[in-house]
Amino acid sequence: MTRRLLKLVSLASVAAASTGFYLYSNNPLDPNDFGVVRVGRAVATTAVITYDYFFSLRSIPYGTEEYDNVKSQIKELFVSFEDTPLGAASLAQVHKAVLQDGRTVAVKVQHPKVQAQSKKDILLMEVLLLAVKQIFPDFEFMWLVEEAKKNLPLELDFLNEGKNAEKVAQMLKCFAFLKVPQIYWELSTRRVLFMEFMEGGQVNDKSYMERNCISVNELSRNLGKLYSEMIFVNGFVHCDPHPGNVLVRKCPTTHKTHIILLDHGLYQTLTDSFRLDYCRLWQALIKADMKQVQKYSRKLGAGDLYPLFACMLTARSWESVNRGIDQLPVTAKENVEIRTNAANYLPQINVLLNNIPRQMLLLLKTNDLLRGVESALQTRASASSFLNMSRCCIRAVATYQRSKTDSLYRKAQISLSEALGLWQINLYELFLRLKGSQLGNWVIAFLSWMHHCP
């Protein structure tokens, strides 16, 4: 069985011969997808695989004995197997299939020679970056190589991806709306991963939400809960939430909206000290407490560039950060200002990225992708997302403080302070809901009338 499964890697050549191979999905390329870890792929891996598929693997002609041998291996395992991949990228492609026992599965197949080429790709990237640094001494992107060396081998091990999927499913089982595909371990290998097949619309597809009567506000709120819990409470973060990896569906029986989280190859594990400083920084950003913003930005390596760091984290202008990121809606003018400043401050961004902890790099990418989803759904700067973040920060800080004391009195103090903080957030959220309702408008109008009565 294992021998037959390993031969499934050759399946990509069947798809190439019969349907034509493509590296990316039909959706427009998202620039955010080329983040810290993806740079190496874009420069080296993609080029190698493209050459391999179009010139080497495509040499298997349709209808030949070799082609038929590969197809026969597939038929022994599956009732049906769709040659055309559901999605493809530089490391692997995913196919829908039905097993002999009737289970519908998603089969993630690693592209041939990726394992062998990955070390050469990283070496090539390192040589190229060193060459650029010799010409431009101020070039400070060597951390890209460090991140690629650390993360690419993990992404190439599909068994590691399966373990991550099970870990996050168990960790976030409190969220009934979250669905993570089950891993079929008896069939999986390091290069072939069998998963429960799940489908839905991409999380940034607003027209899909409208067609299926899915509330974008509820969706955005739940996505915020999900990632706030991962980042601030658990410190184990799914770092590739681009729209192809986060699907949405309405359950046909319960009619509740589910978020399906895919592609668990890349996770960031945060240290307690980093996580707590990051919690306190976000609390300061939400409260517009500039002294605390400066303090915790510096603790996280931003130094004198803390205003730039705050803007990068929130994707808001410095003026909005000062006035309160939950107080002002995002405007087209502000978006233009942010894009302009990103170009003007590129040298400072370079310095900042070189100085902050490596844990922060993937979080910045995660923040960018989440902000992109909120922008597509038109739910950016929603007060509910900041309230959920605040709840998670309060819980995380309180849990950490309780773990550091043996005094029952001190633990009781911490728990009381935590309960008070959460109660205040709940009260404020109730106020916002009333304010947005007709009843709330009547109450506010009545109170205003009473205030002005003689």
Stockholm file with secondary structure:
# STOCKHOLM 1.0

chainA/1-454         MTRRLLKLVSLASVAAASTGFYLYSNNPLDPNDFGVVRVGRAVATTAVITYDYFFSLRSIPYGTEEYDNVKSQIKELFVSFEDTPLGAASLAQVHKAVLQDGRTVAVKVQHPKVQAQSKKDILLMEVLLLAVKQIFPDFEFMWLVEEAKKNLPLELDFLNEGKNAEKVAQMLKCFAFLKVPQIYWELSTRRVLFMEFMEGGQVNDKSYMERNCISVNELSRNLGKLYSEMIFVNGFVHCDPHPGNVLVRKCPTTHKTHIILLDHGLYQTLTDSFRLDYCRLWQALIKADMKQVQKYSRKLGAGDLYPLFACMLTARSWESVNRGIDQLPVTAKENVEIRTNAANYLPQINVLLNNIPRQMLLLLKTNDLLRGVESALQTRASASSFLNMSRCCIRAVATYQRSKTDSLYRKAQISLSEALGLWQINLYELFLRLKGSQLGNWVIAFLSWMHHCP
#=GR chainA/1-454 SS CHHHHHGGGGHHHHHHHHHCCCSSCSSCCCGGGSCTTHHHIIIIIHHHHHHIIIIIGGGSCTTSHHHHHHHHHHHHHEEEECSSCSEECSSEEEEEEEETTSCEEEEEEECTTHHHHHHHHHHHHHHHHHHHHHHCTTCCCTHHHHHHHHHHHHHHCHHHHHHHHHHHHHHTTTCTTEECCCBCTTTCCSSEEEEECCCCEETTCHHHHHHTTCCHHHHHHHHHHHHHIIIIIICEEECCCCGGGEEEEECTTTCCEEEEECCCSCEEECCHHHHHHHHHHHHHHHHTCHHHHHHHHHHTTCGGGHHHHHHHHHTSCHHHHHHCTTTSCCCHHHHHHHHHHHHHTHHHHHHHHHHSCHHHHHHHHHHHHHHHHHHHHTCTTCHHHHHHHHHHHHHHHHHHHHHTCCCHHHHHHHHHHHHHHHHHHHHHHHHHHHHHSHHHHHHHHHHHHHHHCC
#=GC SS_cons         CHHHHHGGGGHHHHHHHHHCCCSSCSSCCCGGGSCTTHHHIIIIIHHHHHHIIIIIGGGSCTTSHHHHHHHHHHHHHEEEECSSCSEECSSEEEEEEEETTSCEEEEEEECTTHHHHHHHHHHHHHHHHHHHHHHCTTCCCTHHHHHHHHHHHHHHCHHHHHHHHHHHHHHTTTCTTEECCCBCTTTCCSSEEEEECCCCEETTCHHHHHHTTCCHHHHHHHHHHHHHIIIIIICEEECCCCGGGEEEEECTTTCCEEEEECCCSCEEECCHHHHHHHHHHHHHHHHTCHHHHHHHHHHTTCGGGHHHHHHHHHTSCHHHHHHCTTTSCCCHHHHHHHHHHHHHTHHHHHHHHHHSCHHHHHHHHHHHHHHHHHHHHTCTTCHHHHHHHHHHHHHHHHHHHHHTCCCHHHHHHHHHHHHHHHHHHHHHHHHHHHHHSHHHHHHHHHHHHHHHCC
//
